[in-house]
């Protein structure tokens, strides 16, 4: 699948909380070719400077708690899952306090 030309979809990526050594507060919408997968979203985010892969790699628990449209979507099990226009991907680091 070519990443250039053809119909596009928009996918919102939100990353919030302490991830690795730093705090993240990212809310970006990325354009992808129609039929793009979660793996392609992660690669495109890298190219666009959105640290989605970094967040997943540096907070292993997030690999299992990534959310797609409000539903848990473990990364490894869903890399080939096609995305649709308007999809929303969230990585929300757990918060603790008292």
C-alpha positions in Angstrom: 0.0 0.0 0.0 1.4 3.4 -0.9 1.5 6.1 1.7 1.2 8.7 -1.0 -1.9 9.7 -3.1 -5.3 8.2 -3.0 -8.1 8.7 -0.4 -7.1 9.6 3.1 -8.5 8.9 6.5 -7.9 10.9 9.7 -7.0 9.1 13.0 -6.7 11.0 16.3 -3.8 10.0 18.5 -3.8 11.0 22.2 -0.9 10.2 24.6 -1.2 11.4 28.2 0.7 10.8 31.4 4.1 9.8 32.6 5.7 7.6 30.0 9.3 6.5 30.4 11.2 9.4 31.9 8.8 12.2 30.8 5.3 13.5 30.9 3.4 13.4 27.7 0.4 15.5 26.7 -0.1 14.9 22.9 -3.3 15.3 20.9 -2.7 15.0 17.2 -4.7 14.0 14.1 -2.8 12.1 11.5 -3.7 11.5 7.9 -3.2 7.9 6.5 -4.1 6.2 3.3 -7.5 4.4 3.3 -7.1 0.9 4.6 -4.1 1.7 6.8 -3.4 -0.6 9.7 -2.4 0.1 13.3 1.1 -0.8 12.4 1.1 1.8 9.6 -0.3 4.4 12.1 2.6 3.7 14.5 5.1 4.1 11.6 3.5 7.3 10.3 3.4 8.7 13.9 7.2 8.1 14.1 7.8 10.0 10.8 5.6 12.9 12.0 7.3 13.2 15.4 4.4 11.8 17.4 6.1 9.5 20.0 3.5 6.6 19.8 6.1 3.9 19.3 8.3 5.5 22.0 5.4 5.5 24.4 4.6 1.8 23.7 8.2 0.7 23.9 9.0 2.7 27.2 5.8 1.7 29.1 5.3 -2.0 28.4 1.9 -2.1 30.2 0.6 0.3 27.5 1.1 -2.4 24.9 -1.9 -4.1 26.4 -4.0 -1.0 27.4 -3.9 1.0 24.1 -7.5 2.1 23.4 -9.1 2.2 20.0 -12.5 4.0 20.0 -12.9 3.4 23.7 -12.1 -0.3 23.6 -9.0 -2.0 24.7 -6.8 -2.9 21.7 -3.6 -4.8 22.6 -0.9 -3.7 20.2 0.6 -7.0 19.1 -2.8 -8.6 18.6 -4.0 -5.7 16.4 -1.1 -4.6 14.3 -2.8 -5.6 11.1 -6.2 -4.2 12.2 -7.5 -1.7 9.5 -8.3 1.8 10.7 -11.2 3.9 9.6 -11.7 7.6 9.2 -12.4 9.2 12.5 -10.9 6.5 14.7 -9.3 7.5 18.0 -6.3 5.9 19.5 -5.5 6.6 23.2 -2.5 5.8 25.4 -3.2 6.9 28.9 -0.6 6.2 31.5 -2.0 5.2 34.8 -2.1 7.8 37.5 -1.5 7.2 41.2 -2.0 9.5 44.1 -3.5 9.8 47.4 
